[in-house]
Amino acid sequence: MKVGGLGDTKSKSKEIELKSMHERKRMRMNVELDRLSSLPDDLIHKILSFIDIKHVVQTSVLSSRWRFVWTSTPHLSFSSREFSTLRKFSNMVKHVLSGRNNEIDVYSVKLCFRGKFTQMFVKRILNYAFSHNVQEMTITITEKQIEFPFSLFDSPTLKHLTFGGPRYRGSLKATSTLELPSLTTLHLKHVILNDNTSDSYIAKCVNLKSLTLNQCYMKGSVGFTICHPQLLSLTLKSVEGVVKVIAPQLKNISLALSHNYHFQCFANALPSLEKADICIHYPSDALKIINMLQQFCSVKYLTMNVEIVELLSTLVDLISNQPSPFANLETLKIYPVTGILAAPPQKKIDVSTVVNSYLLDSSPHATLTIVSCEVLFLK
């Protein structure tokens, strides 16, 4: 009779230990899954809202508890990046829309298109969302030189819309107009806006409160006119072309523009303005700066980069004979030059007496804060 050696005993012991380890791991996973499964549907839906619908559908194989969870999620996220061909992507979209519980409203939709697509395909998704009372929508298109008619957006419930093209500035052409009566927030990025319809883009968004134009291009000499009686917040980042503003209720404005900017405000166009954050990269036209500041006369909280202050110092003779435009100013903050984190240490920021008087004399109780390079760097 053969007796097993010490090596056999160790091998069996190791095998038993591995099985035990895998069993413990499986049990831990089951416990974790059970904990997640015990959550209410609305919380599970919130967790699933952060992942693509393809992976949401795949949760149906986890257990009987998860089999139909995806069919009632109010958050839909479609991305063609998850699929090798547009056909496969289209089939997934059809599967989701046909298998979803139609009694459940859609709260948010995220769409990301890579490569060619048809308007009919996009319209099918949008129409489903609009017919299910969607409130938030984000659309990203990576294809260059695509015309996207805003007329595809037809919803009485949509409140927040983010729409953008690829990284190449102005490569997505928006046409027609937006008719979204419930829209309160609109964010456009890398979009070409034609001047022949520019002033009608948002005219029918009667409840619009916040507008952001990020690296958009205003085509034509007339430019983009922002004329809206309800607008409260406006952000312009690296826009190209002429932008004209008439917004009697506007309270907050943020400008990050290049030296050749074309920002225009009509007389008394911003009577309710309270907060202004201005950054002009390498400004060169001091008169344009002065004209802009005069239109911000009602502002209470003003922030600007030091390059603007330095440029004002070159027009001492002009500003010394003008009254300070800011009668309601409470705080003025000046921060270091553009690109300070990538540049060598800058000299101390000094505000000349004339410029200081021009900015603060009409508001003697206003506080002036100069942000040092060190403080900016620490942030």
Secondary structure by P-SEA (a helix, b strand, c coil): cccccaaaaaaaaaaaaaaaaaaaaaaaaaaaaaaaaaccaaaaaaaaccccaaaaaaccccccccccccccccbbbbbccccccaaaaaaaaaaaaaaccccccccbbbbbbcccccaaaaaaaaaaaaaacccbbbbbbcccbbbbbccccccccccbbbbbccccccccccccccccccccbbbbcbbbbbcccccccccccccccbbbbcccccccccccccccccccbbbbcccccbbbbbbccccbbbbbccccccccccccccccccbbbbbbcccccaaaaaaaaaaaccccbbbbcaaaaaaaaaaaaaaaacccccccccbbbbbcccccccccccccccccaaaaaaaccccccbbbbbbcaaaaaac
